[in-house]
């Protein structure tokens, strides 16, 4: 049995929680994946997974073994990459994901600067308003807004953002400024319907207001445009309206009731063993994002 390959297969099964999915990723048959894991279990003398007809879950021994396997495989990959030179010079294609507006406003300019600095590199962006699996989608770096679950990935904090209520000055002149979250029920609301949207808006002090939007928008840009045109109010992350705030087209209300800011992280899987293309991007992106006043 090829121990190194068996470890790779085991790690992929642990990540996908599926023998069939692992087989597709590794261009193997499902029975071959099953036999490899079974042989590894026989060699170790412990069960690594609990298998049912619907799921594959790691045992306690499997969870411990997973960390060791990732470390060993990372050491092997680092040794090979150093020997081959890919840890010295960025090469290949860098894949980056972020939410749509954040990606367009703040990540894309960094990517363009990165490609200018490393003309031999290529880049692929995935700007989308829903969570993705970095491993399954072959993504090197992700921008995550919000509190992170424990993933084992390396996370570098680069800023923070706030949920804010905003509207146009003309709207407030005609309809007044809400003095408390409860007053929002008396105002016209344009609400985005993204993957993270909720009809329950939360505020400091555990206050909650269930809103009934008169206008539902499938993009944040549309909800912001409705507010900018003086139609009503909307609730977005404050970085999304930075240019409109600077121009005076929108203003923030109920600032005293805002929840604590949400952290922004750059997330990548390999940690210290990350290839040069990832490390170079992280080194460029971190100071740029940290110095941006709209992200602090």
C-alpha positions in Angstrom: 0.0 0.0 0.0 1.3 3.5 -0.9 1.1 5.1 2.5 1.3 8.6 1.2 -1.5 8.1 -1.3 -3.6 6.4 1.4 -3.2 9.4 3.6 -4.2 11.7 0.8 -7.3 9.6 0.2 -8.1 9.6 3.9 -7.9 13.4 4.2 -10.1 13.9 1.1 -12.8 11.5 2.6 -12.6 13.5 5.8 -13.1 16.8 4.0 -15.9 15.6 1.7 -17.5 13.1 4.1 -18.1 11.0 1.0 -16.3 8.0 -0.6 -18.0 8.7 -3.9 -17.1 12.4 -3.9 -13.5 11.5 -3.0 -13.4 9.0 -5.9 -14.5 11.7 -8.3 -11.9 14.2 -7.0 -9.1 11.7 -7.2 -10.1 10.0 -10.5 -10.6 6.7 -8.7 -13.4 4.2 -8.4 -15.5 4.3 -5.2 -14.6 0.7 -4.3 -10.9 1.5 -4.6 -11.3 4.4 -2.2 -13.2 2.1 0.2 -10.5 -0.5 0.0 -7.7 2.0 0.6 -9.3 3.4 3.7 -10.1 -0.1 5.0 -6.4 -1.1 4.5 -5.3 2.0 6.3 -7.6 1.1 9.2 -6.2 -2.4 9.3 -2.6 -1.0 9.3 -3.4 1.5 12.1 -5.6 -0.9 14.1 -8.4 1.6 14.6 -11.6 2.6 12.8 -11.2 6.0 11.2 -14.8 6.5 10.0 -18.3 5.5 11.0 -20.1 4.6 7.8 -23.9 4.6 7.3 -26.0 4.4 4.1 -26.3 8.2 4.2 -23.2 9.6 5.8 -19.5 9.1 6.6 -18.3 10.6 9.9 -14.9 10.5 11.5 -14.3 8.6 14.8 -12.3 10.2 17.6 -9.2 8.3 16.4 -9.9 9.5 12.9 -10.0 13.1 14.0 -6.7 12.8 15.8 -5.1 11.0 12.8 -6.4 13.7 10.4 -4.3 16.4 12.0 -1.2 14.3 11.8 -1.9 13.4 8.1 -2.4 17.0 7.1 0.9 17.9 8.8 2.8 15.1 7.2 1.3 15.8 3.7 2.1 19.5 4.1 5.7 18.7 5.0 6.0 16.5 1.9 4.4 19.1 -0.3 6.6 21.8 1.0 9.8 19.7 0.5 8.7 18.9 -3.1 7.8 22.5 -3.8 11.0 23.9 -2.4 12.9 21.4 -4.6 10.9 22.4 -7.6 11.2 26.1 -7.0 7.4 26.9 -6.7 7.9 28.3 -3.2 10.4 30.8 -4.4 8.5 32.4 -7.3 4.7 32.7 -7.8 3.6 30.5 -10.6 0.3 29.2 -12.0 -3.2 30.5 -11.4 -4.4 32.1 -8.1 -8.1 31.6 -7.3 -9.7 34.1 -5.0 -13.3 34.3 -3.7 -15.2 37.1 -1.9 -18.8 38.4 -1.7 -19.9 40.2 -4.8 -19.6 43.8 -3.8 -16.6 43.4 -1.6 -14.8 41.6 -4.3 -15.6 44.2 -7.0 -14.8 47.2 -4.8 -11.8 46.0 -2.8 -10.4 42.7 -4.0 -10.3 43.2 -7.7 -8.0 46.2 -7.6 -5.6 44.2 -5.5 -5.8 41.3 -7.9 -5.0 43.7 -10.8 -2.0 45.1 -8.9 -0.9 41.5 -8.1 -1.0 40.5 -11.8 1.0 43.7 -12.7 3.6 42.8 -10.1 3.8 39.1 -11.3 3.1 39.2 -15.0 3.7 35.5 -15.3 0.7 34.8 -13.0 -2.9 34.2 -13.9 -5.9 34.8 -11.6 -9.5 33.5 -11.3 -12.0 35.4 -9.2 -15.2 34.0 -7.8 -17.3 36.9 -6.4 -20.6 35.4 -5.2 -23.0 36.1 -2.3 -23.1 32.6 -0.9 -20.7 30.4 1.0 -18.5 28.0 -1.1 -16.2 25.1 -0.2 -12.7 26.2 -0.8 -11.4 22.7 -1.3 -14.1 21.5 -3.7 -14.0 24.8 -5.7 -10.1 24.8 -5.8 -9.9 28.3 -4.2 -6.6 29.5 -2.9 -7.7 32.5 -0.9 -11.1 33.5 0.5 -12.3 36.8 2.0 -14.7 36.0 4.8 -16.9 38.6 6.6 -18.2 37.4 9.9 -17.1 35.1 12.7 -15.3 32.0 11.4 -16.0 28.4 12.4 -13.0 26.3 13.3 -11.7 25.1 10.0 -8.0 24.5 10.5 -7.3 27.1 7.8 -5.0 30.1 8.4 -7.0 33.3 9.0 -5.5 36.8 8.9 -7.7 39.6 10.2 -7.7 42.6 7.9 -10.5 44.8 9.1 -14.1 44.9 10.3 -17.5 46.1 9.0 -20.8 47.2 10.5 -24.4 46.6 9.6 -25.9 50.1 9.1 -29.3 51.6 8.3 -29.1 54.3 5.6 -31.3 56.5 3.4 -31.0 59.6 1.3 -31.1 63.1 2.8 -34.2 63.9 0.7 -36.1 60.9 2.2 -35.3 62.0 5.7 -36.5 65.5 5.0 -39.9 64.2 3.8 -40.4 61.2 6.2 -38.3 62.1 9.3 -35.4 60.2 10.9 -36.1 57.1 12.9 -35.2 57.6 16.5 -35.2 53.9 17.5 -35.2 50.5 15.7 -38.9 50.2 16.4 -39.6 53.3 14.3 -38.4 51.3 11.2 -41.9 49.8 11.0 -43.2 53.3 9.9 -40.7 53.6 7.0 -40.5 52.2 3.6 -37.8 49.4 3.4 -35.8 48.1 0.5 -34.2 44.8 1.6 -31.7 42.6 -0.2 -32.5 38.9 -0.5 -29.0 37.5 -0.5 -27.9 34.2 1.1 -27.3 36.0 4.4 -30.4 38.2 4.4 -33.0 37.8 7.1 -36.3 39.6 7.8 -35.2 40.0 11.4 -32.9 42.9 11.8 -30.8 42.8 15.0 -29.4 45.7 17.0 -27.3 46.3 20.1 -28.8 45.3 23.4 -30.3 42.2 21.8 -33.0 44.3 20.2 -34.7 42.8 17.2 -37.1 44.2 14.6 -39.0 42.0 12.1 -39.3 44.1 8.9 -41.7 43.7 6.0 -40.0 45.2 3.0 -42.1 46.9 0.4 -39.3 46.3 -2.0 -37.2 43.1 -2.1 -34.0 43.2 -4.2 -32.0 40.2 -5.3 -28.8 42.3 -5.2 -27.4 44.7 -2.6 -26.7 47.2 -5.4 -30.4 47.4 -6.2 -31.4 48.0 -2.6 -28.7 50.7 -2.2 -29.8 52.4 -5.4 -33.4 52.5 -4.2 -32.3 54.2 -1.0 -30.0 56.5 -2.9 -32.9 57.6 -5.1 -34.9 58.6 -2.0 -37.4 55.8 -2.1 -36.8 54.4 1.4 -34.3 52.9 3.8 -32.1 49.8 3.5 -29.7 47.9 5.8 -26.3 46.9 4.4 -22.7 46.6 5.4 -21.2 50.0 5.7 -18.3 49.4 3.2 -21.0 48.8 0.5 -22.1 52.5 0.6 -18.7 54.1 1.1 -18.8 56.1 -2.1 -22.4 57.2 -1.5 -21.5 58.4 2.0 -18.5 60.3 0.8 -20.7 62.0 -1.9 -23.5 62.8 0.5 -26.0 60.7 -1.4 -26.7 58.6 1.7 -26.5 59.0 5.4 -26.4 56.5 8.2 -29.1 56.6 11.0 -29.5 54.6 14.2 -25.8 54.5 14.7 -26.1 54.2 18.5 -28.0 51.0 18.0 -25.6 49.1 15.8 -24.4 45.6 16.6 -20.6 45.1 17.2 -18.6 45.1 13.9 -18.1 41.9 12.0 -14.4 40.9 11.4 -12.9 40.5 7.9 -10.4 37.7 7.4 -8.3 36.4 4.6 -8.5 32.7 4.7 -6.2 30.1 3.1 -5.6 26.4 3.7 -1.9 25.7 3.7 -0.6 28.0 6.5 3.2 28.3 6.5 3.3 25.7 3.7 1.3 28.0 1.3 2.9 28.2 -2.1 4.6 31.5 -3.3 1.6 32.6 -5.3 -0.6 32.6 -2.1 2.0 34.1 0.2 2.7 36.9 -2.3 -1.0 37.7 -2.6 -1.4 37.7 1.2 1.6 39.9 1.7 0.2 42.4 -0.8 -3.5 42.3 0.2 -3.1 42.5 4.0 -1.6 46.0 4.3 -3.8 47.4 1.6 -7.0 46.2 3.3 -5.9 47.2 6.8 -5.1 50.7 5.7 -8.5 51.2 4.1 -10.6 53.5 6.3 -13.9 52.0 5.2 -12.8 48.6 6.5 -12.0 49.7 10.1 
